[in-house]
Amino acid sequence: MRRRPSWPRKLSDVIVKVLAALSALFGLVFLAWILYVVLRHGASALSWKFLTTLPSPPGVGGGGLANAIIGTAAMTLLACVMGVPVGLMAGVYLAEFGRGNRFATLVRFLVNVMMGIPSIIVGLFVYTIMVRPVGHFSGWAGAVSLALLIMPVVARTTEDMLTLVPNSLRESALALGVPHWRSTVQIMFRAAKAGLLTGVLLAVARVSGETAPLLFTALDSPYWPHSLNGPTGNLTVTIFNYAMSPYPNWQQAAWGASFLITAGVLALTIVSRALAREKK
């Protein structure tokens, strides 16, 4: 039997390694470039007044984005309150109670579909069921649209993390007479705690920079968000409006808002990676 030469395999291995390294370097360069540009333009706009005052009128210097910061925080918090528990329960059902079940297969398929739906479609859906019937935009509609984006991410992550827990833990708990729901809450959740927190943080990081669904639901407002029953200011729509304006002070404020969102997403990503490393 003729022996095949080894140099083609070695050459292919080297080519693949070089291409993978160049691809990673290409992505890192653009990521560093984006962070540098946002930091250079946005850091200069940050000040105590920028964080605590309302926006200034068009063409007038000064002013801040306190209303947009509060509105973004309020809608994101409400979205987490509505979306995270539902996503966790769906993930628990898929991983613990729905194995081999046709209904669970259908739910898993729908979760995967929801993860791939463009956010603007979600915003249009919430606009149809919440904004159009009442005749005005609202922060509640914005929170619901963000919650719909959070749910599939949390559900999928929860299922994956609970599936990674060894079956020996489940069997040991059930052998001791512990109910299935109690073993899931007190044992499975503790074993997958870091992964579950990572999934939640990644979901929050994803929705914190969404603009399209909020354009259809919360829109924007230059006033203090005393209630979420009307149009509510938020950072992403503010960036959309200010960056396209002809006023230099609004453009500078858009860079500052971009820096706040980028810093928040970066912080959540670092925290999630730290939790994942601790789990490992």
Beta strands, then each sheet from edge to edge (+ up, - down):
end
